[in-house]
Amino acid sequence: MRTAHLLVITVVFTTLCGAARAEAQTAVTWEGGIAILGRDFAGTVPQVGLRVAAIRPNRLNVDFALAVFPTILGEGALLAMPDLDVAYVLPAGEQVLVAPRVGVSALAGVGEGGGGALPGYNVGLGVVARVQPSLAIRVDYTYRRLLVGEESYPLTSLSFGIGWTH
């Protein structure tokens, strides 16, 4: 199982390095949504965040997202969830793009008692719809597995955002 995790991380990292070299059209999106934390976690919590993604059709692109959980901030802790992915962006109409992606994730937190992080991996699907030449809306679904020793825990999220393209 650990070998499979290392293989996924190696493939994603290598692909990201190649995709980052290409000149890219970019979408910057402010997002809000929900995260569904799997077994032994808190259930469903709201999330807010920022996504920066290259959106050139018919190529590999880099997609980075960072989400935080405002309800947990109110309890005296900061919990953040970064995702670094490679996406293959496909046109689905004149103004719509579909971006399946795979990558690495983490769930990192800090509070009064200290801090820590759980590494993981993810797969997801984003849909970007341009409503004006430089304005777009985006909907994303992400399924993650967070690694704890020999076990992994599911964490899924659904987000909606508005952003700018250039």
N, C-alpha and C positions, 0 to 999 in steps of 0.2 A: 504494500500500500504506500509506503514512504517513497519507494522508487517511482511510482506513478505520480506522486505529488511533485517530486523533483523534476521529472520529465515534463510535466505541464508547465512548471515555472520556467524551465530552460527554453522550451519552445516559445512561450509568450515573450520572454525577454529578448530572444534573438529576433523575433518578428517585429517587436516594438522598435528595436534599433534600426531595422530596415525601413519601417514605415515613417519614422521620425525624420529621415533624410529627405523625403519628398516634400516639395513646397505644397502647402495645403491651404484650402479654404477652411475657415474655422468658425465654429458656433460656440458662443459663451452663453450658458443658460443658468438662470437662477431657478432652483427646483424646490418643490415641497412634496411631501408624500407620507407614506407609512412604511414602516419596517415591521416584519413579522419575525420575531425571534423564536427559534425552535425550542425544543425541549430544554428544561432547566433554566430558561431565561424568563424575561418579564412579559412575554406576550406581544401585543401590538403597540407600537409607540410611533408618534409623529416624528418626521425627520425634515430638515431643511438643508439645502446645500447648493453647491456650485459645480457645474460640469463644463469642461473645456474639451472640445472634440474637433478633430479635423473631419471634414465631411466631403471629401472628394469622391465622386461616384466611381464604382468599378475598380477600386484599389483598396489596399490595406491602409488603415488610418489609426492614429493614436487617439484614445478616449480616456480622459481622466476625470474622476468625480470625487468630491469630498462632501460627506454629509455629517451633520451633527444632530443630536437629539435634544430639543429644547426642554422637554419635561424632565430629563435627567439633569440638565444644567440647574434647574430649580431645586434639585435635591443636593446640590453642592459638589457635583462631579462633572467633568467634561468627558464625553464619550464621542469619538470621531470614527468615521468609517471611510477610508480612502479606497478607491478602486483604480487600478491602472490596467487598461485593456487594449487589445488590438481589435479593430472592427473592420469588417468588409462592407462598405456602403453600397447599397443597391438602389437605383432609381425605381420608384413605384408610381410614377406619374410625373407630370410636368413640374410640380412644386413639392413633391413628397419623396423622402428618402427613408429607406429601412436599413438599420445598422445592427446586424447580429454581431456579437462580440464575445470574447473570452479573455480572461486575464487574472491578475492577482489582486487580493483584497487583504484588508486587516481590520480588526476592531480594536481600537486603542483607547485607553481611558486613564484619567488621572483624577484623584480626589484626595481627601484628607489623609487616607491611609496609604497613599503611594500611587503607583501607576503600573500599567502593564499593557501588553498587546497580544492578540491572537492572530497569527497569519492565516491566510486562506486563499481560495481561488473562486472564480465566479464565471458564469455564463449569463448572457442577457440579450435583450432585444430593445432597440430604441427606434422610434418613429419620429422623424423631423418633418414638419410641414411649414413651408414658408407662407406667411400671410402678407408680407410685403418684401421688396427686394432685400432689405437688411433686417427683417423681423421674422422670427420663427417661433413656433410652439413645439414642444418635445414631450413625448410620453415614453417612459422606460420601465421595463421589468427586469429585475436582476435576481438570480438565484446564486447564493454563496454557500460554500462549506468552509467553516472555520475549524482549524486544526488544533486539537488539544491532545498532545501525546499521540497515541495510536488511534484516537477517536476523532470524529469530525461532527460538527453541529450545523444544521441548516439555518440560514438567515436569508429571507427574501425581502424584496422591497418593490414598491410601485411608486413612481414619481411622475409629476407633471411640472413642466417648466416653461418659462418664456425667456427668449434670449435674442441675441443679436448675431448676425452672420457677417463675415467680411472675408 
